[in-house]
């Protein structure tokens, strides 16, 4: 049997990762082995890769008899599965230990924090923070602007922000960065080296 998934993704103005995951889940449950899709409209760009990730995810979930979660998070392109945030008391403790003028940028669930040995600032907007930093060097200003923009995106979208590290975008994350993250494991791991389970 064949399912025409492209009819749904091309005709629905919505992000396709979740739509494709649900449709492939139906295919897995109904044992539909073939799908037809297209990448004609702009919001459907990348659906072939999405379907491959969704197929692997749903197959692994069905084989294990578990819901399709905590197996592979590559279909989470906008939000992170388990974002990591600091708390303000943690950031104040970090601030107390700093002895140099280099700016640290961090996020809590509520705000962006910028601090060094003399400043401890926080806000939900970039411009008020930047205005208080007093940076004259254009290269340093560019760097801080880029990092503050990433922090703001992370805050808005529910993503983990780590200074000088790229944000994760699921299967859209560049290959070099994505290789650091786990993959779907379809088979059980083998016995430990030199022993039995």
Helices and strands as residue ranges (DSSP letters): E 2-4, H 6-9, H 16-30, E 34-36, G 42-44, H 47-64, H 88-97, E 104-107, E 112-115, E 120-123, H 126-133, H 138-157, G 170-172, H 175-178
